[in-house]
Amino acid sequence: MTDWTKKLNTPTFTRLRRLRRSPALRELFTEVEFSLDDLVLPIFVDEGTTDFTPIKSMPGVSRIPENKLEREIEKYARAGIKSVMTFGISHHKDHAGSDTWRPDGLVARMASRIKKSVPDMIVMSDTCFCEYTTHGHCGVVHNGDVENDATLLNLGKQAVAAAQAGADVIAPSAAMDGQVAAIRAALDANGLTGTPVFSYSTKFASALYGPFREAAESALLGDRKAYQMNPMNRREAVRESLADEAEGADALMVKPAGAYLDIIREIRDATRLPLGAYQVSGEYAMIKFAAAAGAIDEARVVRETIGAIKRAGADMIFTYFAMDLALQGI
């Protein structure tokens, strides 16, 4: 028999595997977890159709016909989804996106119909113009350029229309300088002081938005590099979010998520505000198509990627996988 006292004087090394020996131990020592409470489901609502329209570049995702929105929201609620982000497929586009601030426009109707159907569902209203303009840009275009300050006025009007219709959260994604301050001022001036602003505060001009263009029927000509962020700029990314915090944002967001985990962590370290991250359409599509090709295990990769976003510092994740995860009983 070995004399155990001799081991006291023998060099040793750490055995990290001790905490991984069984599923129960691994679960006990898991550092980061996520639940449905952390997830927001983005949805696309089409005012011009009467049946679901599958989005080819986003397998498993369809545009929801407006006349079936209530039924779909009730299905989400039964599955455990607690929050949705609304995107409209407009058939009333113009140069400014004026349908977005009409009390009876699609933005307002989406919020109203969801809240009447499932009052406890949190409605985050994406506040932008790209789905509602004939040119596909996120604001007022003049001489080929998106005019920042003119767009701010319209963002304020859209935010008020959405909040008055029942939207719980205003989520500006137009990437205009000063958009948080303008929206906050418009909401407060209309007695909507309790409506929070969840800013897409660090939004990159990413190539990963491709499938979204199909989903939203974007008419974009050109690109958005003049107002969305350069993907290679790390310091500016943090600066963008801190600027929105200074303007009064109630929560911040990084979009996309998976290629920007370093940015999520830096912003998390720089602020005490709630922080979200958006797993965008291209991230979703890559996982779906790779799984369809048999290259990866979809369920495991979904959990791994969303867990990584949470581990990087995001409090909540916007993901098209939310319903899949709900049905799998996470």
SULZI-V870903 format. One line per field, one symbol per residue. phi: phi as a letter, one per 20 degrees, with the letter a starting at -180 (. if undefined). burial: 1 if it has 16 or more other C-alpha atoms within 10 Angstrom, else 0. A space follows every 10 residues. Layout:
phi->???
burial->???
This chain:
phi->.fffffffdd gcbfdffgec fbgfffffef eccccffedc efcdddedcd bfdfegecgn dcfefgfdfg fffffffffo fdbcdecdde dcebfdmfff dfgdffgffg fffffffcge ffddefdacf ecdfemeeaf dclndeefff fgffffffff ffffepgecd cfcfmefnff fffgfffffd mdfeefddef fcdefefeeg ffgfgelfeg dnbdffceff gedeffffgg ffffffeofe bcbdbfdfec fffgfffgfe bdfgcdbdfe gfffffffff ffemebeggf fgffffffff ffpfebcebf egfgfffemf
burial->0000000000 0000000000 0000000000 0001010111 1111111010 0000101100 1111111011 0111011011 1111111111 1110111111 1110111111 1111100100 1111111111 1111111111 1000010110 1101111111 1111111111 1111111011 1111011000 0100111111 1111110110 1110111111 0001001110 1000001101 1111101111 1111111101 1011111100 0001111111 1111101110 0000000100 0110111111 1111111111 1110110000
